[in-house]
């Protein structure tokens, strides 16, 4: 049992490493492709991988219309979430993105209070305020009054994607599906592909994909096969088999992984302000998710 749990935790950490590095890979390929094209390729590759796994493992491709209606709602939210996140990355750094995305649990907690009437303690409320202060410090470059919509549109779009992830999580929590985690994600990615691929198909897009550089293809393959395909499956099974709080705690490592990867692969500078803001955000998020 111990070895099994240890392996499970290592797999969760691997998924978080993939997600933390995904912002760096996205930043790389944004120099060659539009955000929607990146998302479409990522979804198509992930769908192909999961479809192969489902066939090899002899999964049943049963269809439940009620389940698919719920998955379609999730797909619409997920597509919008990815679009604003990738678009935001065009105008901000991968490092900033990593820290800002780390506030997603804050929005999850706030939405849970509103829609599920979950109670919040005084310490958790303080945690929300601390995390928001750190976030404003980061976006405002040290001056919390310096939140200019045009100047900081990348940070604000990424912040919006942290909110949409909270919405996605709440909707996902609300619905009940009879599919296994693997099949749920496969159907989700298929629907997301159906939503986004047709509106993105053009001669210009085909030409940009055909002429994609080696680094671009490596980045896209990493995003599709590892960040979407493998990581999402690991996460889904982990949430099913382990306590949500223990699984979610691994997300605290994601911003640090992003900052380290951006420093190594993109030569993004790591400033004292960024580290201080990140520590404040992380401390606030920990307080929100801590049980007292």
Beta strands, then each sheet from edge to edge (+ up, - down):
end
